[in-house]
Amino acid sequence: LAAAGAAVGAGSAVWVLGGREGPPESLHFRLADGAAAVLRLLDAERAHNLSIWAAARGLAPVHKAPDPPVLACAPWGRPLPNPLGLAAGYDKGGECPGAMLRMGFGLVELGSVTPQPQPGNSKPRIFRIFCQGGSDLAVVNRCGFNSEGLEVVGNRLRSQGLHGGAGRPRGVLEGGRLVGVNLGKNKTSDDALEDYRAGVRALAPFAGYLVVNVSSPNTPGLRALQGRRRLAQLLQGVKDELARTMPDPAERPPLLVKVAPDLSDRERRDIANVALSVGVDGMVVSNTTITRPGDLALVCANGQEEGGLSGTPLMEPSTECLRDMYRLTGGKLTLVGVGGIASGEDAYRKIRAGASLVQLYTALAFKGPGLVPRIKRELAELLERDGFASVEEAVGADHRKR
């Protein structure tokens, strides 16, 4: 989701007022949720930055209650208490992954991180979408990979202990929960492969998994890397660099590619074939969309702004893309379902369509931190209702019915 949901700060900064600990329905989480309405009065990016500042200083609410056992999963053989993740774009610089994990996520994805620092596109560049009736929780962003660069982010991740040691594997925090790293390319770079190789060399030692982002709509030419030939060369080059950087296969983080929802049937087939032939470990499906589903652009304030759209209007197209990718890869890859998740039912639909893990971001901006334990509770209830002993049993269930 890149920075598409930066308004998540609307539910975050008053974590300070809510205190730090408590069960999911405690006053602390309720106060934090109530802050969403307050901070939506601020500019979206300013609210986002304020929330990062608060979380990095230990002011986020903490969800201490154990997750329902039915949510336990083990992507790539790495045990997690739940499959719910925070999508890339919120913590671009790796400032507060521990705080977000303590909120209840099973994994967080940092970035996108570019080799050299770059400011991104001019401001304002993040726009909340407001529709009559408030049914659409959506954001348009055109941030353009604003990033502090590999050196700054790498030093920050090292200082947080993500390089492992003392019996703890690399890329994990808070009881083994995963911290993924999303890699991007610089806007002015003429060598995309070298940019991603640089990202591997600098950040693979700190990553619970690595994502090659070739699908942001806000960096010129980036989505062209999803073409079959260029993608195969890129992913093979990145995979080779990962092997050189970390010769021990047991130490290497899983390698994923993040794709767009705006793909033709042929493009989806090509990407699936490349992913299988190169041997990546998974896909993140999907990034933001450049389309405006329905009449959103006509009837919603800010709906005509240029950039990538995230939030509830993305749920259907991103889930359709996810379903296709699961079918086209024969369920052989670990898929991360992203786009439009705002409830346990949404997460469940992604899982049944083929996602082993799910991520959200934009809905958190509008609903606040209490959404995290709420989704986990709802998802567990749905799994148990349908007789699944674990979330992994439900992955791809819709395909088995046919």
KOLROPA-780995 format. One record per atom (N, C-alpha, C, O): x, y, z; residue in one letter. Coordinates in steps of 0.001 Angstrom, whole numbers, plus 500000, padded with zeros to 6 digits. Example, Ala and Ser with C-alpha at 12.3 -4.5 7.8 and 13.67 -1.06 7.14 Angstrom:
<rs>
513190494310507800A;512300495500507800A;513200496700507800A;514236496681508465A;512850497750507080S;513670498940507140S;512900500030507870S;513409501138508039S;
</rs>
This chain:
<rs>
500802498786500000L;500000500000500000L;500834501262500000L;500288502360500108L;502138501133499882A;503015502300499919A;502532503228501025A;502270502754502130A;502397504567500771A;501960505466501844A;500485505790501721A;500029506810502238A;499738504944501051A;498361505289500722A;497482505513501928A;496494506242501835A;497805504911503056G;496956505084504223G;497583505931505282G;497366505670506465G;498350506932504930A;499082507688505950A;498167508312506985A;498631508698508057A;496913508417506702A;495980508965507681A;495787508057508874A;495019508387509778A;496476506899508903V;496411506042510075V;496772506811511344V;496394506411512445V;497498507907511189G;497811508739512347G;496572509237513047G;496635509584514226G;495457509284512367A;494226509757512984A;493814508898514160A;493151509381515078A;494200507630514146G;493849506781515271G;495007506497516169G;494919505622517030G;496102507215515997S;497320506809516657S;497840507771517698S;498233507340518783S;497857509059517407A;498580509984518271A;498022510047519677A;498783510294520613A;496735509838519870V;496180509934521208V;496304508607521946V;495653508390522968V;497155507712521413W;497582506570522220W;498169507098523528W;498084506456524575W;498762508279523437V;499341508913524623V;498281509059525705V;498548508794526877V;497077509479525318L;496010509688526284L;495433508365526776L;494914508279527888L;495527507352525951G;494881506099526288G;495692505215527197G;495163504226527704G;496949505522527427G;497765504617528210G;498348503542527318G;498151503569526104G;499067502593527909R;499847501680527090R;499341500253527082R;499557499551526094R;498680499786528125E;498355498379528190E;496878498157528456E;496177499041528947E;496420496959528122G;495055496625528426G;494498495611527464G;495040495428526374G;493407494936527851P;492769493987526950P;492153494701525764P;492036495927525775P;491752493948524727P;491296494568523486P;490187495591523670P;490176496606522974P;489264495358524577E;488134496261524724E;488329497243525871E;487364497833526356E;489570497421526306S;489836498313527429S;489612499765527046S;489503500104525868S;489545500613528060L;489406502050527847L;490537502590526985L;490340503529526214L;491736501994527113H;492895502494526381H;492695502367524867H;492954503306524115H;492231501193524435F;491987501019523011F;490810501872522555F;490819502389521438F;489796502024523405R;488642502822523016R;489023504291522854R;488560504963521932R;489862504776523747L;490316506154523617L;491144506341522350L;491016507344521647L;491997505353522072A;492812505447520865A;491938505449519619A;492210506174518663A;490877504628519634D;489960504623518497D;489255505968518359D;489073506473517252D;488861506538519487G;488185507821519442G;489051508928518902G;488551509913518359G;490366508766519052A;491279509783518545A;491274509869517031A;491697510875516462A;490797508817516376A;490766508829514913A;489987510024514383A;490418510703513451A;488836510269514992A;488011511386514529A;488697512724514755A;488529513657513971A;489478512813515841V;490162514057516155V;491272514326515148V;491367515423514597V;492093513342514913L;493242513560514048L;492888513622512565L;493711514038511750L;491681513215512213R;491279513385510811R;491092514857510459R;490948515218509290R;491096515696511485L;491032517130511229L;492371517673510754L;492444518773510206L;493444516886510970L;494777517293510537L;495031516852509106L;494363515955508593L;495993517485508471D;496504516994507191D;496938515537507364D;497540515181508377D;496631514699506377A;496868513258506505A;498325512929506789A;498613512105507656A;499249513561506072E;500653513224506275E;501158513734507617E;502002513094508244E;500651514881508066R;501041515387509376R;500551514442510482R;501272514178511445R;499335513942510337A;498799512997511306A;499629511709511328A;499904511149512389A;500012511263510155H;500840510068510038H;502168510244510769H;502574509380511546H;502827511344510523N;504115511603511167N;503983511693512685N;504865511242513416N;502892512269513152L;502656512368514584L;502477510990515204L;502962510733516306L;501787510111514500S;501585508763515032S;502896507984515097S;503131507240516049S;503742508151514096I;505054507492514122I;505865507997515315I;506489507213516029I;505848509301515519W;506576509891516652W;506106509278517964W;506924508927518814W;504788509147518134A;504238508602519375A;504592507127519536A;505018506708520613A;504421506345518488A;504689504910518573A;506155504625518843A;506485503717519606A;507042505401518217A;508476505189518404A;508916505490519831A;509992505065520254A;508094506218520571R;508417506558521965R;507628505727522957R;507502506091524126R;507099504610522486G;506441503682523384G;505070504095523841G;504623503672524908G;504380504919523056L;503099505455523487L;501913504784522797L;500788505277522887L;502146503686522122A;501055502954521476A;500405502003522472A;501067501551523407A;499117501687522295P;498462500710523171P;499047499318522948P;499505498996521852P;499029498510523982V;499602497166523935V;498499496139524120V;497722496210525073V;498436495196523213H;497461494100523303H;498165492892523897H;498942492221523218H;497893492620525155K;498591491533525848K;497836490209525804K;498437489157526020K;496550490237525533A;495770489006525554A;496295488028524502A;496621488445523390A;496384486741524827P;496861485769523835P;495880485642522678P;494669485775522854P;496418485384521500D;495565485199520335D;494868483841520398D;495414482896520967D;493666483731519818P;492994482430519740P;493890481413519031P;494486481739518005P;493997480203519547P;494886479196518931P;494600478940517453P;495510478582516706P;493352479118517020V;492997478844515641V;493711479790514676V;493803479496513484V;494216480917515172L;494899481881514310L;496375481561514094L;497012482171513235L;496926480631514843A;498346480320514716A;498662479809513313A;497884479057512725A;499810480224512784C;500216479817511447C;501739479778511380C;502421480239512296C;502264479230510296A;503720479115510178A;504157479322508734A;504599478371508091A;504045480544508205P;504514480786506844P;506015480558506741P;506782480993507600P;506422479872505682W;507837479547505467W;508442478830506689W;509643478929506940W;507602478113507437G;508074477382508597G;508390478237509803G;509060477776510727G;507914479497509816R;508204480420510910R;506923480662511710R;506020481346511227R;506829480117512915P;505582480197513690P;505199481633514031P;506027482424514480P;503922481952513807L;503362483251514160L;502073483032514951L;501367482050514720L;501761483933515876P;500517483774516645P;499271484111515854P;498177483673516209P;499416484891514775N;498269485239513936N;498766485706512567N;499930486084512435N;497902485686511546P;498332486023510183P;498118487480509802P;498279487835508634P;497758488332510758L;497397489709510434L;498618490614510449L;499338490674511446L;498851491311509356G;500028492165509231G;499692493608508941G;498597493934508483G;500660494467509217L;500592495880508845L;501330496039507523L;502493495651507405L;500657496608506535A;501229496724505200A;502339497761505149A;502434498631506014A;503176497655504124A;504221498641503890A;503596500008503651A;502461500113503185A;504349501048503976G;503884502406503762G;503668503163505047G;503811504385505076G;503323502456506123Y;503154503157507401Y;504516503489507992Y;504856504660508161Y;505292502464508306D;506613502676508916D;507676502540507834D;508334501506507724D;507838503588507038K;508772503534505919K;510222503431506364K;511048502828505678K;510531504022507517G;511921504081507945G;512301503136509054G;513401503239509599G;511416502207509409G;511738501259510474G;511860501902511840G;512718501515512633G;511010502881512127E;511097503601513392E;510349502924514536E;510713503104515698E;509303502145514226C;508489501619515331C;507919500228515073C;506756499998515403C;508673499285514499P;508086497962514253P;507682497245515536P;506650496575515565P;508473497372516592G;508131496712517850G;506827497214518425G;506022496428518924G;506611498511518359A;505372499087518892A;504159498566518139A;503127498294518752A;504261498419516814M;503124497949516038M;502874496461516276M;501726496017516268M;503918495704516482L;503739494295516810L;503073494138518173L;502227493262518354L;503448494977519123R;502830494895520448R;501357495291520416R;500603494947521327R;500948496002519389M;499541496343519234M;498715495113518884M;497493495121519034M;499375494055518419G;498670492813518131G;498897492219516765G;498398491130516481G;499641492905515902F;499942492345514588F;500870491130514710F;501699491059515617F;500719490180513787G;501638489054513734G;502881489356512924G;503905488690513073G;502792490363512066L;503928490763511248L;503727492214510840L;502595492692510764L;504818492910510580V;504775494259510020V;505756494316508865V;506779493632508867V;505433495138507882E;506293495292506710E;506768496735506636E;505956497656506544E;508069496931506675L;508673498253506642L;508954498679505209L;509092497838504321L;509039499998504983G;509395500494503664G;508180501063502936G;507119501258503528G;508354501324501642S;509484500937500809S;510731501779501113S;510647502966501428S;511896501110501005V;513180501752501237V;513940501805499923V;514106500781499260V;514403502989499541T;515192503151498319T;516676503243498670T;517014503605499797T;517576502922497723P;519011502960498032P;519476504312498558P;520095504389499619P;519182505367497823Q;519573506711498235Q;518366507451498812Q;517234507203498396Q;518595508352499759P;517467509142500266P;516813509932499132P;517490510433498235P;515504510031499190Q;514806510875498232Q;513524511411498883Q;512905510724499696Q;513130512634498526P;511998513269499207P;510643512787498739P;509645513004499427P;510579512137497585G;509294511777497027G;508671512952496293G;509333513958496037G;507410512820495963N;506721513851495193N;506351515040496072N;506410514967497299N;505977516111495435S;505633517332496167S;504343517146496957S;503500516317496615S;504207517937498021K;503024517886498873K;502032518964498452K;502421519978497873K;500751518745498741P;500137517583499374P;500127516393498422P;500014516551497206P;500248515206498995R;500352514000498175R;499553512837498748R;499603511731498210R;498820513070499823I;497960512045500418I;496586512664500649I;496474513737501242I;495534511978500175F;494195512557500194F;493190511533500720F;493018510464500133F;492535511864501817R;491455511021502292R;490260511178501348R;489967512277500876R;489583510073501085I;488411510086500219I;487159510147501092I;486975509313501979I;486319511112500843F;485084511255501604F;483889511127500666F;483732511911499730F;483053510132500928C;481862509902500125C;480617510096500971C;480647509918502189C;479537510458500327Q;478290510647501039Q;477876509357501725Q;477844508298501097Q;477563509440502997G;477206508254503760G;478377507611504450G;478190506811505368G;479597507944504028G;480791507449504704G;481066505977504527G;481781505390505338G;480513505348503475S;480694503907503298S;482064503557502753S;482542502442502964S;482699504470502064D;484013504197501493D;485104504740502410D;485175505944502657D;485954503845502914L;487116504227503707L;488309504110502777L;488843503018502580L;488727505220502209A;489718505144501142A;490668506330501191A;490375507371501778A;491815506137500554V;492864507144500476V;493481507077499085V;493631505995498517V;493834508223498545V;494668508290497341V;496011508877497742V;496076509892498436V;497082508228497298N;498410508780497565N;499229508817496286N;499050508001495383N;500129509785496236R;501135509835495172R;502472510241495787R;503130511174495327R;502855509515496837C;504052509878497608C;505341509739496805C;506235510577496919C;505443508683495992G;506634508536495170G;507862508036495913G;508967508531495693G;507675507051496798F;508803506431497505F;509647507456498265F;510866507494498099F;509026508269499079N;509834509102499980N;510546508180500963N;509910507337501597N;511849508333501090S;512647507367501848S;513899508024502413S;514469508931501807S;514316507550503585E;515564508027504186E;516782507298503636E;517913507691503925E;516579506254502854G;517693505544502248G;518174504370503074G;517844504239504253G;518965503514502429L;519398502254503030L;520281502443504253L;520128501720505238L;521195503390504213E;522134503536505319E;521411503896506618E;521648503283507659E;520535504885506549V;519815505322507752V;518918504210508270V;518914503925509468V;518162503581507389V;517240502536507821V;518000501325508348V;517613500744509362V;519070500944507672G;519861499813508143G;520420500032509536G;520371499133510376G;520951501219509787N;521479501522511125N;520378501469512177N;520596501013513299N;519199501940511801R;518072501933512739R;517638500498513062R;517361500180514219R;517581499647512061L;517174498263512293L;518213497511513119L;517861496680513957L;519485497799512884R;520535497176513680R;520394497574515152R;520551496741516044R;520100498843515397S;519994499315516775S;518820498681517508S;518800498651518738S;517841498174516759Q;516688497526517372Q;516863496019517512Q;515954495328517972Q;518018495511517120G;518305494094517304G;517756493190516230G;517645491983516445G;517405493737515068L;516833492903514018L;517875492058513284L;517520491228512447L;519156492262513592H;520205491423513005H;520313490088513719H;521136489253513343H;519492489870514748G;519488488593515445G;520576488505516498G;521139489512516927G;520854487281516902G;521843487050517951G;521182486633519246G;519977486804519428G;521983486083520145A;521505485640521455A;520335484673521311A;519356484740522054A;520460483771520338G;519430482761520147G;518201483233519396G;517271482451519199G;518166484506518963R;517017485025518231R;517363485130516755R;518408485681516409R;516507484611515874P;516794484719514440P;516693486155513954P;516163487026514644P;517210486387512755R;517145487713512153R;515694488063511796R;514869487189511529R;515417489364511802G;514145489833511283G;512929489531512139G;511807489522511631G;513126489284513427V;511986489033514293V;512086489903515548V;513175490250516004V;510927490240516083L;510812490976517333L;509595490451518079L;508772489741517501L;509476490790519345E;508259490533520115E;507783489092520013E;506723488811519453E;508578488189520561G;508167486794520596G;508175486094519263G;507374485186519040G;509065486493518367G;509203485806517089G;508338486336515972G;508303485742514895G;507633487442516193R;506809488011515124R;507699488625514041R;508766489165514332R;507247488534512801L;508096488875511661L;508114490366511347L;507101491057511462L;509276490839510952V;509447492181510434V;509946492050508993V;511102491693508763V;509082492336508037G;509469492278506644G;510004493620506172G;509714494655506773G;510784493605505100V;511354494822504531V;510999494890503057V;511256493957502296V;510404496012502667N;509957496239501302N;510965497144500592N;511251498245501062N;511503496678499457L;512552497386498727L;511990498099497502L;511165497548496773L;512450499336497285G;512074500096496097G;513295500582495344G;514430500330495749G;513051501288494233K;514137501866493454K;514039503381493486K;512959503940493675K;515168504035493301N;515168505492493242N;514547505991491942N;514672505356490895N;513886507121492024K;513178507691490883K;514121507984489722K;513761507779488563K;515332508466490028T;516259508873488967T;517205507760488542T;518068507980487692T;517062506579489111S;517978505484488790S;517698504916487399S;516544504762487000S;518764504608486675D;518644503961485370D;518879502457485449D;518784501760484439D;519186501952486643D;519501500533486797D;518681499968487954D;519133499941489099D;517474499521487636A;516573499025488669A;517163497819489390A;517071497722490614A;517766496903488643L;518313495705489270L;519370496060490295L;519387495484491383L;520249496991489977E;521296497354490934E;520694498013492170E;521209497836493274E;519624498762492003D;518957499347493164D;518445498263494105D;518637498343495318D;517794497254493539Y;517274496170494379Y;518409495315494961Y;518313494837496091Y;519463495130494198R;520627494412494745R;521208495157495937R;521562494548496947R;521305496484495814A;521812497281496926A;520921497125498152A;521407497047499280A;519599497081497918G;518671496877499014G;518874495542499693G;518807495447500919G;519122494513498906V;519386493179499470V;520651493199500324V;520652492707501453V;521719493765499785R;522986493778500527R;522855494518501856R;523423494101502865R;522112495606501849A;522026496443503046A;521029495931504072A;521278496025505274A;519895495384503613L;518801495132504552L;518398493674504711L;517662493350505643L;518855492777503831A;518508491365504004A;518902490821505369A;518157490012505923A;520055491229505953P;520433490691507267P;519494491089508401P;519607490554509503P;518561492024508152F;517638492460509199F;516195492034508920F;515297492356509698F;515966491323507833A;514602491091507359A;514086489710507716A;514779488708507540A;512848489668508223G;512156488397508381G;511674487872507040G;511524486664506861G;511431488772506099Y;511199488448504700Y;511472489710503897Y;511421490813504442Y;511762489563502614L;512072490677501718L;511025490770500620L;510578489751500094L;510633491997500271V;509662492210499208V;510262493107498135V;510755494196498427V;510216492648496905V;510620493455495755V;509373494160495239V;508486493526494670V;509309495466495439N;508131496242495068N;508293496772493648N;509087497680493402N;507540496203492724V;507583496659491327V;506211497170490899V;505890497179489711V;505404497595491872S;504004497864491539S;503461499185492058S;502264499439491922S;504290500032492645S;503782501348493025S;503477502142491765S;504271502126490824S;502336502840491725P;502023503617490525P;502656504996490519P;502439505770489586P;503442505320491551N;503911506690491719N;505393506902491387N;505911508005491563N;506072505864490914T;507449505982490437T;507457505696488940T;507114504585488537T;507831506651488111P;507759506468486660P;508494505211486201P;509649504991486565P;507820504391485401G;508429503209484817G;508476501997485716G;508858500918485263G;508100502135486974L;508246501005487896L;507360499832487502L;507815498688487485L;506111500106487189R;505201498997486880R;505570498279485586R;505132497153485354R;506370498922484748A;506830498250483537A;507731497066483867A;507919496178483035A;508290497048485078L;509140495932485495L;508346494652485704L;508935493586485885L;507011494737485681Q;506190493543485850Q;506046492737484556Q;505484491642484571Q;506551493273483433G;506532492516482188G;507342491241482327G;508307491201483091G;506963490201481600R;507519488864481817R;509043488822481751R;509695488323482669R;509605489341480673R;511054489232480492R;511809490059481527R;512756489573482145R;511393491300481713R;512092492174482663R;511933491669484094R;512873491742484886R;510759491160484426L;510549490657485784L;511399489427486057L;511948489276487148L;511508488547485065A;512328487344485244A;513792487723485481A;514443487166486366A;514305488665484695Q;515695489095484871Q;515887489764486223Q;516891489540486900Q;514931490576486607L;515031491299487876L;515003490337489057L;515879490393489920L;514017489465489104L;513884488573490256L;515039487579490333L;515503487253491426L;515507487094489178Q;516646486181489219Q;517885486899489723Q;518660486339490499Q;518077488146489282G;519222488921489758G;519150489195491247G;520164489121491942G;517964489509491743V;517803489753493176V;518033488469493966V;518676488480495016V;517506487374493457K;517688486091494142K;519162485703494205K;519635485218495233K;519883485912493114D;521314485611493099D;522072486495494093D;522987486032494773D;521685487761494171E;522338488677495109E;522065488255496547E;522940488357497406E;520873487790496801L;520540487315498146L;521389486113498525L;521831485996499668L;521619485221497572A;522457484050497846A;523899484456498110A;524564483856498955A;524394485473497394R;525756485940497643R;525862486650498991R;526853486497499705R;524855487413499329T;524885488176500579T;524776487263501791T;525421487492502814T;523955486229501666M;523725485305502784M;523877483885502256M;522889483252501886M;525103483381502219P;525365482077501599P;524640480909502250P;524329479925501578P;524366481002503544D;523683479914504240D;522187479998503940D;521537480958504354D;521621479008503225P;520190479072502895P;519298479188504123P;518228479793504053P;519719478623505235A;518904478671506443A;518809480087507009A;517895480394507774A;519759480950506631E;519774482318507140E;519018483288506238E;518691484393506668E;518737482898505002R;518141483817504049R;516670484078504355R;515928483148504671R;516248485321504264P;514819485607504407P;514062485182503157P;514627485208502064P;512805484793503290P;511991484519502101P;511932485747501197P;511936486882501673P;511878485504499886L;511864486569498892L;510499486610498213L;510041485607497665L;509849487784498254L;508525487960497664L;508557489089496644L;509473489910496637L;507551489120495789V;507374490218494845V;505978490801495063V;505009490061495233V;505882492140495056K;504598492810495251K;504069493294493913K;504757494015493192K;502838492895493580V;502284493178492261V;501073494102492358V;500496494301493427V;500713494652491212A;499588495569491115A;498289494797490889A;498315493672490390A;497152495396491254P;495872494764490933P;495435495029489497P;494556494342488977P;496045496022488855D;495609496470487528D;496350495701486432D;497063496290485619D;496172494394486422L;496879493530485483L;495875492817484591L;494800492422485041L;496235492658483329S;495399491874482418S;495545490393482749S;496433490002483507S;494678489582482182D;494764488134482397D;496119487603481951D;496718486765482625D;496600488095480810R;497897487626480310R;499028488045481245R;499938487260481510R;498974489272481741E;500010489741482658E;500016488919483942E;501080488624484488E;498848488555484419R;498786487721485617R;499404486352485369R;500143485838486209R;499105485769484225R;499702484473483884R;501214484586483778R;501944483730484279R;501678485633483132D;503122485810482968D;503810485958484321D;504843485332484559D;503252486773485205I;503867486988486512I;503863485692487315I;504856485366487966I;502773484961487278A;502714483691487995A;503766482720487477A;504435482050488264A;503915482641486157N;504905481742485570N;506321482154485952N;507156481301486253N;506598483462485940V;507924483946486325V;508201483627487790V;509284483150488128V;507235483884488654A;507433483625490082A;507755482160490340A;508611481839491164A;507062481276489631L;507309479845489809L;508650479426489214L;509378478639489818L;508976479945488039S;510220479522487381S;511450480052488101S;512450479343488216S;511396481278488585V;512529481840489316V;512638481206490696V;513735481040491229V;511491480854491269G;511509480205492580G;511479481193493735G;512158480986494741G;510697482275493606V;510516483162494751V;509638482446495777V;509038481410495491V;509578483017496960D;508878482356498060D;507448482827498241D;506707482255499040D;507048483859497514G;505682484322497661G;505422485601496907G;506306486144496244G;504185486082497016M;503757487338496391M;502928488136497386M;502209487576498214M;503043489442497286V;502144490345497991V;501147490855496964V;501526491511495994V;499865490552497178V;498809490858496217V;497701491634496937V;496900491009497631V;497614492946496811S;498272493715495779S;498601495097496304S;498325495432497456S;499201495893495426N;499472497297495711N;498198498124495456N;497118497565495266N;498334499430495453T;497191500304495197T;496781500242493725T;497523499736492883T;495597500760493434T;495085500738492065T;495044502146491472T;494792503126492174T;495297502222490172I;495189503507489478I;493778503710488931I;493472504778488400I;492916502702489052T;491537502834488618T;490701503480489727T;491159503612490862T;489501503871489395R;488546504411490362R;487246503625490206R;486386503984489401R;487110502535490994P;485942501651490834P;484618502403490951P;484489503342491737P;483642501975490157G;482323502570490202G;482367504043489835G;483079504455488919G;481582504833490578D;481548506271490305D;482284507048491381D;481974508214491625D;483258506416492029L;483983507035493127L;484586508379492733L;484519509340493500L;485166508449491553A;485824509690491133A;484831510829490942A;485201512001491013A;483569510484490700L;482575511506490422L;481845511983491668L;481499513160491774L;481607511073492616V;480738511421493742V;481486511598495057V;480874511996496049V;482783511319495103C;483530511397496351C;484524512552496319C;485223512751495326C;484581513303497398A;485573514366497514A;486969513779497441A;487251512774498094A;487844514386496661N;489222513945496401N;489286512706495508N;490378512198495256N;488162512211495029G;488166510998494222G;488870511150492890G;489253510153492277G;489049512391492426Q;489694512603491137Q;491188512891491252Q;491864513103490246Q;491693512897492468E;493134513101492641E;493916511960491999E;493493510805492050E;495054512284491400E;495898511269490788E;496692510525491854E;497036511087492895E;496977509251491582G;497762508443492498G;497136507084492705G;496185506717492015G;497668506338493656G;497179505001493947G;496064505038494975G;496179505700496006G;494983504323494688L;493828504255495573L;493934503024496465L;494216501922495993L;493702503228497770S;493660502117498713S;492382502205499529S;491669503206499462S;492090501172500295G;490910501166501137G;489807500280500587G;490048499464499697G;488589500438501117T;487504499511500802T;487190499374499312T;486808498279498899T;487324500414498472P;487059500196497052P;488043499234496385P;487778498729495294P;489164498982497032L;490173498081496478L;489905496617496843L;490547495724496292L;488973496358497758M;488749495003498242M;488421494031497103M;489044492974496997M;487464494373496267E;487043493435495217E;488122493204494167E;488444492049493886E;488704494264493565P;489727493996492530P;490967493311493068P;491545492464492387P;491390493658494280S;492595493024494822S;492331491566495175S;493219490728495019S;491132491248495647T;490805489858495984T;490658489015494725T;491027487841494714T;490122489612493669E;490045488908492390E;491445488582491873E;491686487479491383E;492365489535491982C;493742489296491560C;494386488213492419C;495084487339491904C;494154488272493718L;494672487261494633L;494162485871494265L;494928484908494226L;492873485777493998R;492277484485493653R;492918483934492380R;493207482740492292R;493136484799491403D;493770484362490164D;495198483887490409D;495617482865489865D;495952484633491232M;497339484258491477M;497444482923492215M;498360482142491955M;496533482663493112Y;496532481358493799Y;496267480241492792Y;496935479207492810Y;495294480456491920R;494962479447490918R;496118479254489935R;496477478125489601R;496694480365489475L;497747480283488465L;499038479683489002L;499812479100488243L;499277479819490293T;500478479227490900T;500189477881491555T;501077477276492155T;498958477418491442G;498611476120492004G;498751476047493513G;498940474965494069G;498659477185494176G;498791477197495626G;500191476881496119G;500373476525497283G;501189477009495241K;502563476634495602K;503343477757496276K;504408477514496844K;502829478977496219L;503527480111496814L;502734480659497996L;501508480559498038L;503445481234498945T;502793481914500063T;502336483283499580T;503151484122499197T;501027483500499601L;500466484756499138L;500049485611500326L;499475485119501299L;500353486910500223V;499952487881501232V;498839488714500617V;499057489402499620V;497650488656501202G;496496489359500670G;496376490753501260G;496265490914502475G;496398491764500394V;496335493162500823V;495318493898499954V;495189493627498761V;494603494831500571G;493721495686499793G;492297495657500282G;491559494713499997G;491896496682501019G;490498496847501391G;490050496147502649G;488859496173502959G;490951495519503393I;490541494795504596I;490138495778505693I;490918496645506085I;488900495626506182A;488392496502507238A;487632495723508300A;487052496324509205A;487624494389508207S;486892493557509160S;487450492141509131S;488238491788508253S;487032491338510103G;487415489939510100G;486853489208508893G;487495488304508359G;485664489591508461E;485059488985507272E;485917489254506041E;486109488362505214E;486433490473505911D;487312490792504782D;488571489929504811D;488973489375503787D;489187489817505977A;490391488998506102A;490098487543505755A;490897486882505092A;488955487053506205Y;488552485672505942Y;488361485438504447Y;488749484392503928Y;487768486401503758R;487593486272502311R;488937486179501602R;489092485390500670R;489905486971502033K;491238486901501424K;491862485525501656K;492458484947500747K;491723485011502862I;492307483714503184I;491652482603502360I;492346481755501798I;490355482608502289R;489659481594501492R;490011481717500006R;489980480728499275R;490345482933499564A;490738483136498162A;492163482673497891A;492543482505496732A;492966482462498947G;494322481953498745G;495413482592499553G;496575482211499412G;495088483557500403A;496124484243501187A;496486483440502432A;495610483004503178A;497780483251502647S;498266482660503895S;498428483714504973S;498308483427506164S;498702484941504544L;498827486090505439L;497997487225504848L;497758487261503641L;497559488147505697V;496814489309505227V;497412490570505845V;497993490527506929V;497264491676505150Q;497766492956505647Q;496699494034505476Q;495864493972504573Q;496748495016506362L;495871496176506240L;496663497432506552L;497780497375507065L;496061498559506232Y;496659499843506559Y;495591500926506584Y;495359501543507624Y;494936501164505448T;494033502303505335T;492901502254506357T;492574503279506956T;492296501088506569A;491187500995507522A;491619501392508922A;490819501908509702A;492881501152509240L;493405501527510547L;493366503041510727L;493203503541511839L;493517503759509622A;493480505215509672A;492117505723510119A;492008506711510846A;491087505030509669F;489733505497509936F;489133504882511206F;488315505515511873F;489532503665511536K;488886502961512644K;489719502904513917K;489181502633514991K;491024503154513819G;491849503201515010G;492442501853515408G;492094500829514819G;493338501838516408P;494073500638516803P;493201499487517291P;493608498329517193P;492001499779517820G;491123498707518268G;490690497784517148G;490177496694517404G;490891498211515896L;490550497368514757L;491382496088514745L;490904495052514283L;492610496141515242V;493502494979515179V;492956493813516007V;492736492739515447V;492728493975517311P;492151492847518054P;490750492486517583P;490344491327517674P;490007493473517080R;488650493193516610R;488674492259515408R;487893491309515350R;489559492515514446I;489663491648513270I;490092490245513674I;489558489263513158I;491034490141514575K;491494488815514994K;490365488031515654K;490210486837515399K;489582488688516492R;488469488008517161R;487426487553516141R;486947486421516196R;487078488449515207E;486085488099514199E;486577486977513297E;485814486075512950E;487846487028512916L;488409485982512055L;488390484633512756L;488037483624512145L;488762484603514020A;488746483340514773A;487331482776514844A;487142481567514709A;486342483630515052E;484952483174515128E;484495482574513801E;483787481568513783E;484896483188512700L;484506482680511386L;485169481340511085L;484528480434510552L;486435481213511421L;487138479946511208L;486489478822512004L;486270477728511483L;486185479093513256E;485572478071514107E;484153477750513654E;483724476598513710E;483428478771513206R;482065478554512701R;482048477564511549R;481148476731511445R;483069477665510670D;483108476822509481D;483903475542509678D;484155474812508719D;484302475265510919G;484917473985511234G;486396473862510929G;486913472747510857G;487096474981510747F;488531474914510494F;489284474864511822F;489003475649512728F;490222473958511934A;491020473829513147A;492141474847513201A;492685475120514270A;492491475409512052S;493553476407512000S;493315477311510804S;492593476955509873S;493935478492510840V;493796479406509711V;494403478787508458V;493938479055507350V;495436477963508619E;496091477375507449E;495170476407506718E;495293476236505505E;494249475774507440E;493302474879506785E;492356475631505853E;491840475063504891E;492134476909506145A;491185477688505355A;491807478316504115A;491080478803503249A;493125478319504007V;493792478979502879V;493368478304501562V;493568477104501373V;492790479088500673G;492365478567499372G;491109477725499396G;490831476995498444G;490341477818500482A;489153476953500626A;488151477149499488A;487486476197499081A;488039478362498977D;487075478619497904D;487413477848496643D;486517477484495881D;488678477595496415H;489082476864495223H;488737475370495350H;488436474707494357H;488784474868496550R;488504473436496755R;487019473135496640R;486645471979496440R;486172474133496760K;484730473923496654K;484286473701495214K;483223473133494963K;485107474152494274R;484677474120492874R;484953472759492246R;484656472550491070R;
</rs>
